[in-house]
Amino acid sequence: ADLLLDIARRELRQDRGEDEALVRRQRYLENIVDGARGLLELIEGLLEMAKLEAGRTEINRELVNPVDACRGMVGMTEPLAKRKGIIVELEEKKGVPLIETDPRKMRQIVFNLVSNAVKFTPPTGSDGKPGRVLVRVERVPGEGGETYVRISVIDNGPGIAPEDHEAVFERFSQLEAGHERVHGGVGLGLAISRDLASLLQAEMQLISDSGQGAMFSVLFPIRLDEERLGEARLEAKFRGVLSRQTP
């Protein structure tokens, strides 16, 4: 979609004119691309949710470089960030190891978090500084001596009140202000990300308050525990059943 938008822009600028008509056409094209991207995200989200609820989500384990995965997801969100006038950066700490996980699902989690942060961060952040999204990848120790890789997505957007922390992870949940309602959407991205994280034996965390930005973090284990894979599938399926029964 972004490549098509770039081609269209170049075609419109062949005469190197920047009159009002051309600017208006560019804006229309951007609106079309935004709508198409939103529809694609909705369809993919519904398909993923259906798989999770049916317990049919397969886990394809591979050794993954989390830094490379995050770098790719940052690159995918840069066009939208540039158009909004905000900065997206990747911060890599030393000694980040490869991890055993499902690369596609891991990338989907990271993409959802980064794209959400980009969407909900204004050009001027809540701290008065330029809008900024930082993706940090680091190695951290666990309580039992295990090693984890933590991926954090930090923004200086409107933030989320503590009483709304659980709500943002509920399916089809939209806050009246801040991270959902103002920017549209149906409220699937974070819910699916949490379910996928559970499947990958990862833990999702949120630190935020109103007017203070937000930090979403995911702690990935270095290795997957075979016994926990089946339990994670059942948990995701059970969560889907509960969400359908909740009025």
C-alpha positions as CSV (number, residue, x, y, z in Angstrom):
1,A,0.0,0.0,0.0
2,D,2.8,2.4,0.9
3,L,4.7,1.6,-2.3
4,L,1.5,2.3,-4.4
5,L,1.1,5.6,-2.6
6,D,4.7,6.6,-3.3
7,I,4.2,5.7,-7.0
8,A,1.0,7.7,-7.2
9,R,2.7,10.7,-5.6
10,R,5.5,10.6,-8.1
11,E,3.0,10.4,-11.0
12,L,1.2,13.4,-9.6
13,R,4.5,15.4,-9.4
14,Q,5.7,14.7,-12.9
15,D,5.4,18.4,-13.8
16,R,6.9,19.2,-10.4
17,G,3.9,21.3,-9.6
18,E,2.6,21.6,-6.0
19,D,-0.6,23.5,-6.7
20,E,-3.6,23.1,-4.6
21,A,-5.2,20.5,-6.8
22,L,-2.2,18.2,-6.6
23,V,-2.0,18.6,-2.8
24,R,-5.7,17.7,-2.6
25,R,-5.3,14.6,-4.8
26,Q,-2.4,13.5,-2.6
27,R,-4.6,13.9,0.5
28,Y,-7.4,11.8,-1.2
29,L,-4.9,9.1,-2.1
30,E,-3.5,9.0,1.5
31,N,-7.1,8.7,2.8
32,I,-7.7,5.8,0.4
33,V,-4.5,4.0,1.6
34,D,-5.4,4.6,5.2
35,G,-8.8,3.1,4.7
36,A,-7.4,0.1,2.8
37,R,-4.8,-0.5,5.5
38,G,-7.4,-0.3,8.2
39,L,-9.7,-2.8,6.4
40,L,-6.7,-5.2,5.9
41,E,-5.9,-5.0,9.6
42,L,-9.5,-5.7,10.5
43,I,-9.7,-8.7,8.3
44,E,-6.4,-10.1,9.5
45,G,-7.4,-9.5,13.1
46,L,-10.7,-11.3,12.7
47,L,-9.0,-14.3,11.0
48,E,-6.4,-14.5,13.7
49,M,-9.0,-14.2,16.4
50,A,-11.0,-17.0,14.8
51,K,-8.0,-19.3,14.8
52,L,-7.2,-18.5,18.4
53,E,-10.8,-19.2,19.5
54,A,-10.8,-22.5,17.6
55,G,-7.5,-23.6,19.1
56,R,-6.1,-24.1,15.6
57,T,-3.2,-21.7,15.8
58,E,0.0,-23.5,14.9
59,I,3.4,-22.6,16.4
60,N,6.3,-22.8,14.0
61,R,9.4,-22.6,16.1
62,E,12.6,-21.1,14.7
63,L,15.6,-19.3,16.0
64,V,14.9,-15.6,15.6
65,N,17.0,-12.5,15.9
66,P,14.6,-10.2,17.9
67,V,16.6,-7.1,16.9
68,D,16.2,-7.8,13.2
69,A,12.5,-8.5,13.7
70,C,12.0,-5.2,15.5
71,R,14.0,-3.3,12.9
72,G,11.7,-4.7,10.2
73,M,8.6,-3.7,12.0
74,V,9.9,-0.2,12.7
75,G,10.6,0.1,8.9
76,M,7.0,-0.9,8.1
77,T,5.5,1.9,10.4
78,E,7.9,4.6,9.2
79,P,5.7,5.9,6.3
80,L,2.8,6.6,8.6
81,A,5.1,8.1,11.3
82,K,6.6,10.5,8.7
83,R,3.3,11.6,7.5
84,K,2.2,12.3,11.1
85,G,5.5,14.1,11.8
86,I,6.6,11.8,14.6
87,I,9.9,9.9,15.2
88,V,10.2,6.1,15.4
89,E,13.5,4.8,16.7
90,L,15.0,1.4,17.5
91,E,17.3,1.1,20.6
92,E,19.3,-2.1,20.7
93,K,21.0,-3.0,24.0
94,K,24.2,-5.1,23.9
95,G,24.1,-8.9,24.2
96,V,20.6,-9.6,22.9
97,P,20.5,-13.3,22.1
98,L,18.6,-15.3,19.5
99,I,15.3,-16.7,20.8
100,E,13.3,-19.8,19.9
101,T,9.8,-18.6,18.9
102,D,7.3,-18.3,16.1
103,P,8.8,-15.5,13.9
104,R,5.5,-14.5,12.2
105,K,3.6,-14.3,15.5
106,M,6.4,-12.4,17.1
107,R,6.5,-9.9,14.3
108,Q,2.7,-9.5,14.5
109,I,2.9,-8.7,18.2
110,V,5.6,-6.1,17.7
111,F,3.9,-4.6,14.6
112,N,0.6,-4.2,16.5
113,L,2.4,-2.5,19.4
114,V,4.5,-0.2,17.2
115,S,1.6,0.7,14.8
116,N,-0.7,1.5,17.8
117,A,1.9,3.8,19.3
118,V,2.4,5.6,16.0
119,K,-1.3,6.0,15.5
120,F,-2.0,7.3,19.0
121,T,1.0,9.6,19.4
122,P,0.4,13.2,18.2
123,P,3.1,15.3,16.5
124,T,3.6,17.1,19.9
125,G,3.7,14.6,22.8
126,S,2.1,14.9,26.2
127,D,5.5,16.1,27.5
128,G,5.6,19.0,25.1
129,K,8.3,17.4,23.0
130,P,8.0,16.1,19.4
131,G,6.0,12.9,19.1
132,R,8.3,9.9,19.6
133,V,8.0,6.1,19.6
134,L,11.0,4.2,20.9
135,V,11.3,0.4,20.4
136,R,13.8,-1.0,22.9
137,V,15.2,-4.6,22.7
138,E,17.2,-5.9,25.6
139,R,18.3,-9.0,27.5
140,V,16.9,-9.2,31.1
141,P,17.2,-11.7,33.9
142,G,14.2,-13.6,35.3
143,E,13.3,-14.4,38.9
144,G,14.5,-18.0,38.7
145,G,17.7,-17.3,36.9
146,E,16.2,-17.6,33.4
147,T,17.0,-15.2,30.7
148,Y,14.4,-13.2,28.7
149,V,14.4,-10.8,25.8
150,R,12.2,-7.8,26.6
151,I,10.8,-5.7,23.7
152,S,9.4,-2.4,24.9
153,V,7.4,0.1,22.8
154,I,7.5,3.5,24.5
155,D,5.6,6.6,23.4
156,N,5.0,10.1,24.7
157,G,1.3,10.1,23.6
158,P,-1.8,10.7,25.7
159,G,-1.2,7.7,28.0
160,I,-3.7,5.3,29.6
161,A,-5.3,5.7,33.0
162,P,-4.5,2.8,35.4
163,E,-8.2,1.9,35.7
164,D,-8.3,1.3,31.9
165,H,-5.2,-0.9,31.7
166,E,-7.2,-4.2,31.5
167,A,-9.8,-2.7,29.2
168,V,-7.3,-2.0,26.4
169,F,-6.6,-5.7,26.2
170,E,-10.2,-6.7,25.8
171,R,-11.5,-7.7,22.4
172,F,-13.6,-5.0,20.7
173,S,-12.8,-2.6,23.6
174,Q,-12.5,1.1,22.8
175,L,-11.6,3.8,25.2
176,E,-13.5,7.0,24.9
177,A,-10.3,9.0,24.7
178,G,-6.7,8.2,24.2
179,H,-5.7,4.9,22.7
180,E,-8.8,3.8,20.8
181,R,-11.9,6.0,20.3
182,V,-10.1,9.1,19.0
183,H,-8.3,7.2,16.3
184,G,-11.0,4.6,15.4
185,G,-10.4,0.9,15.0
186,V,-12.4,-2.0,16.5
187,G,-10.1,-2.8,19.4
188,L,-8.5,-6.1,18.3
189,G,-4.8,-5.4,18.0
190,L,-3.9,-5.4,21.7
191,A,-6.2,-8.3,22.5
192,I,-4.7,-10.5,19.8
193,S,-1.2,-9.4,20.7
194,R,-1.8,-10.6,24.3
195,D,-3.2,-13.9,23.2
196,L,-0.3,-14.5,20.8
197,A,2.1,-13.6,23.5
198,S,0.5,-16.2,25.8
199,L,0.9,-18.8,23.0
200,L,4.6,-17.9,22.8
201,Q,4.9,-18.2,26.6
202,A,5.7,-14.5,26.7
203,E,4.3,-12.0,29.2
204,M,2.8,-8.6,28.2
205,Q,3.1,-5.7,30.5
206,L,1.8,-2.1,30.5
207,I,3.1,0.9,32.4
208,S,1.1,4.1,31.7
209,D,-0.9,6.9,33.2
210,S,-3.0,9.7,31.7
211,G,-0.9,12.4,30.2
212,Q,2.4,10.5,30.7
213,G,2.7,8.3,27.6
214,A,2.7,4.5,27.6
215,M,5.2,1.6,27.7
216,F,4.0,-1.8,26.4
217,S,6.5,-4.5,27.0
218,V,6.7,-8.2,26.0
219,L,9.1,-10.6,27.8
220,F,10.0,-13.5,25.5
221,P,11.7,-16.7,26.9
222,I,14.9,-17.8,25.2
223,R,13.4,-21.3,24.7
224,L,9.8,-22.6,24.5
225,D,8.6,-25.1,27.1
226,E,7.0,-28.0,25.2
227,E,4.6,-28.9,28.0
228,R,3.3,-25.3,28.2
229,L,2.5,-25.1,24.5
230,G,-0.7,-27.1,24.8
231,E,-1.8,-25.3,27.9
232,A,-1.3,-21.9,26.1
233,R,-3.5,-23.1,23.2
234,L,-6.3,-24.1,25.7
235,E,-6.0,-20.8,27.6
236,A,-6.3,-18.7,24.4
237,K,-9.3,-20.8,23.3
238,F,-11.0,-20.4,26.7
239,R,-10.4,-16.7,26.7
240,G,-12.1,-16.5,23.3
241,V,-15.2,-18.3,24.6
242,L,-15.4,-16.0,27.6
243,S,-15.2,-12.9,25.3
244,R,-18.1,-14.2,23.2
245,Q,-20.2,-14.8,26.4
246,T,-19.5,-11.4,27.9
247,P,-22.4,-9.0,27.1
